[in-house]
Amino acid sequence: MKKIILLLFFLITPTVTLAHSPLESVYPIDGSSLKMAPPKIEMVFKSPAKIIKLDMYEVSSEKKTKLLSKLMGNKKGEEISLNKDFLLKISKRHTIALPYLENGDYVIFWRAIGEDGHIVKGKFSFELDRN
């Protein structure tokens, strides 16, 4: 009986694992420090997916150190307005145009749904310092 259960486990597990559409790569690279502002965000998924939500925030050095802004402000930072025309389009590669960005730390929170209906989500960040 144990052998049958193990066999079923190994036959089913790879299918479930491959059913999701994980993020394979992102530009700018998570945690990177850039000297030039990126003109776009590029997200590449393992299989086609629809981005259903993507929010970008700037967290400047000043905001990180001010106690008052931590207590009363948005914990994520100041939201960066993005054109949302990239949402709900099924593709392996998604490109999101960025507005002009000031020096600072940026974080992107995203959520996508794969062709199989599974939701995947995550976040990535980068720093922009032209100096």
C-alpha positions in Angstrom: 0.0 0.0 0.0 2.8 2.4 0.8 4.4 1.8 -2.6 1.1 2.7 -4.3 0.8 5.9 -2.3 4.4 6.9 -3.0 4.0 6.1 -6.7 0.8 8.2 -6.9 2.6 11.0 -5.0 5.5 11.1 -7.5 3.1 10.9 -10.5 0.9 13.7 -9.3 3.5 16.1 -7.7 5.3 17.1 -10.9 2.0 17.9 -12.6 0.9 20.2 -9.8 4.3 21.9 -9.7 4.3 22.5 -13.5 0.8 23.8 -13.4 1.8 27.2 -12.0 3.3 30.1 -14.0 6.2 31.3 -11.8 8.1 34.4 -12.6 11.3 33.4 -14.4 13.0 36.8 -14.6 12.4 40.4 -14.0 14.1 43.7 -15.1 15.3 45.6 -13.2 16.8 42.7 -11.3 15.4 42.3 -7.8 17.7 44.2 -5.4 19.7 45.9 -8.1 21.3 49.4 -7.7 21.0 51.4 -11.0 22.8 54.5 -12.2 20.3 55.1 -15.0 16.5 55.1 -14.6 14.9 52.0 -16.3 12.5 53.0 -19.1 10.4 49.9 -18.4 9.7 46.9 -16.2 9.9 43.6 -17.9 8.5 40.4 -16.3 8.9 37.0 -17.9 6.9 34.0 -16.7 7.6 30.3 -17.2 4.3 30.0 -19.1 1.6 32.5 -20.2 0.1 34.5 -17.4 -2.1 37.6 -17.0 -0.9 40.3 -14.6 -4.0 41.2 -12.6 -2.4 43.7 -10.3 0.8 45.6 -10.2 1.6 48.5 -7.9 4.9 50.4 -7.7 6.0 52.5 -4.7 8.9 54.9 -4.1 10.4 54.7 -0.6 13.0 57.5 -0.4 15.8 57.6 2.1 14.1 60.5 3.9 10.8 58.6 4.2 12.6 55.6 5.6 14.2 57.6 8.4 11.2 59.8 9.4 9.4 58.3 12.4 6.3 60.4 11.7 5.9 59.2 8.1 6.3 55.6 9.3 3.5 56.1 11.9 1.1 58.1 9.8 2.0 57.5 6.2 1.6 54.7 3.7 3.9 51.9 4.9 4.6 51.0 1.3 5.7 54.5 0.3 4.5 56.9 -2.3 2.6 55.2 -5.2 4.0 55.7 -8.7 1.2 56.1 -11.2 1.5 53.6 -14.1 -0.5 53.3 -17.3 -2.5 50.1 -16.6 -2.9 49.0 -20.3 -0.7 45.9 -19.6 -3.2 44.4 -17.2 -5.2 41.2 -18.1 -3.2 40.4 -21.3 -2.0 36.8 -21.5 1.6 36.5 -22.4 4.9 35.0 -21.1 6.6 38.4 -21.4 5.1 41.6 -20.0 6.5 45.1 -20.5 5.4 48.0 -18.4 6.4 51.5 -19.4 7.7 53.6 -16.5 7.4 57.4 -16.0 10.4 59.5 -15.1 11.8 58.3 -11.8 13.7 60.3 -9.2 16.6 58.9 -7.1 15.2 56.5 -4.5 14.2 53.0 -3.6 11.4 51.4 -5.5 9.3 48.3 -4.7 6.9 46.6 -7.1 4.1 44.3 -5.8 2.5 42.1 -8.4 -0.2 39.4 -8.8 -0.8 37.3 -11.9 -3.0 34.4 -12.9 -1.7 31.5 -15.0 -3.5 29.7 -17.8 -4.4 27.0 -15.3 -6.2 29.5 -13.0 -3.6 29.5 -10.3 -2.6 32.9 -8.8 1.0 33.7 -8.3 2.3 36.9 -6.6 5.4 38.5 -5.4 7.4 41.6 -5.1 10.8 43.0 -6.3 12.7 46.1 -5.7 15.5 48.3 -7.0 17.4 51.4 -6.1 18.0 54.3 -8.4 21.0 56.5 -7.6 22.3 58.7 -10.5 25.2 60.1 -8.4 
